Amino acid sequence: MKDLAIAANGLRKSYRDKVVLDGIDLTVPQGTVFALLGPNGAGKTTTVQILSTLIAADGGTVQIAGFDLARQPDDVRGAIGVTGQYSAVDKLLTGEENLLLMADLHHLSRKDGKRKAAELLERFDLVDAAGKTAATYSGGMQRRLDLAMTLVGDPRLIFLDEPTTGLDPRSRRSMWQIVRELVASGVTIFLTTQYLEEADELADRIALLDHGRLIAEGTAEELKRLIPGGHVSLRFTDDDTLKDALGTLGRGFVDPSDDDRLTLQVPSDGGVAALRELLTRLDAAGIEPADLSVHTPDLDDVFLTLTGQKQETNR
Amino acid sequence: MSTLALAARDSSTMIRRQLKRLIRYPSMTIQLVATPVILLLVFVYVFGGTLGAGLGGGRGAYVDYVVPGILLMAVATAATGTAVMVASDMTEGIIARLRTMRIWRPSILTGHVVGAVIQQLLGMAVLIGVALVMGFDPKATAVEWLATAGLLTLFVVAITWLAVALGLKAQTPESASNAPMPLILLPFLGSGFVPTDSMPTALRWFAEYQPFTPIMETVRGLLLGTPIGNSAAIATAWCAGIAVVSYLWAKNTFNKA
């Protein structure tokens, strides 16, 4: 248990008779990125609020950084940093004052606080805006300041609740880069997102949350293999070889998007065993494809299949 | 760090935050200082001639009589501003962040209280200054002035904690602005603007036993030499009681939310 950043068992939360979390289990090893993925209203923010000591769960046990969430909330608070969905900056204070406020609350000395603030302003590209009140910042700048404030206390575990919601693509990419740097320095990240691409880009493990239940968990690759729809593309040098291959395998169709009509798509889950079997059969028939590529379904397919939702409502 | 040292350090940090915010957003302070001054002008120059005659003096006598009432009214009015400020602060993400940090939690509220107290003492100083220009003629010694300042500060602290609790209890800044309303009426339903013995029996009974009356009577006695009797003790007890109950109420509400 010691090297787990988060260990939650049977987490429950209801508001009146509306069940928001219906018994979820989470295991996040230290130094990894865990993404909780789900549509609006799935219970992502509630999960973060419980894990970050903001609200109490109705049931279940949680250990955060080795501390019991219910009995040692202050020790948990000392170990974590939270960047919420809505920017948690004081809009009437300047960027630098916001950082110094955090430094004071972490009881850094005046000198250390100043140094830390300067360092973070530099790192988050906020030096020019340091003296302006946060109310004048753009969405991306507020989000960067928000994360910078979280980092003042050097937390070992950081919760990022929808860190890129509402950001333009450029700000999103720069936020991703920041997250990757944090991970490289050994920090554990618990991330919620409604963007599949984001989970795919950043997370070691992904859990799909829908209506307060975890409906799937694993690496992005594992999740993609959960559903059918993948295929292997085989490219051949001439039409005859393609026909031989089709005859040998007994299934597949010519990829209509290839103008030369020399690519065969064979339905497959993309796993190693299936690939080996396919190649063995081609080999036995003396057929050598010129090129081979595996197409697993992307997370969008997984998500939509598992949650049974229309694509547009997730965006 | 011991709890006490932690409390002191975090409170001073949050007080600095609040003072910076007040300086950056001065319209609230200006309004808090200006409103009682306008009330004083209205009461003295519009109603003061007639009301002063009823007291057996004139406009000049009424300035002396009404200043303690306006002072308390200023505090009650400011409570509305404090409640709104707390309620709107609670809706900001920054408070959620502070709740997830290992800090002395009441410091978040202490910042608001100390900021508001400073703001209101400033307002009272301006008000007394204007009253002096208008002919307010206190007879108080330095010790009596100090006692007045002490009692009024205690009163401001009590009402401000009450305003913080009401602000926390309110779901929105809009409803927070209504909650302290009854406080504004209390100087009227007491000895703030006219002596209580001119009121009908039921109202007079309420006026004599509500907390604002002994406070106004004590301030009046200290500044103008009217008899104080047991008002000072009752006033202090009311202020201390309101302060303690409101502090606990605010702390509880904040921890539960």
Interface residues (C-beta under 8 A of the other chain):
Chain A: S52 T53 L54 D74 D75 R77 G78 I80 G81 V82 G84 Y86 S87 A88 V89 D90 K91 L92 L93 E97 L101 D104 L105 H106 H107 T133 D146 M149 T150 G153
Chain B: M1 R9 D10 T13 R16 R17 K20 R21 R24 Y25 E92 G93 I94 A96 R97 L98 R99 T100 M101 R102 I103
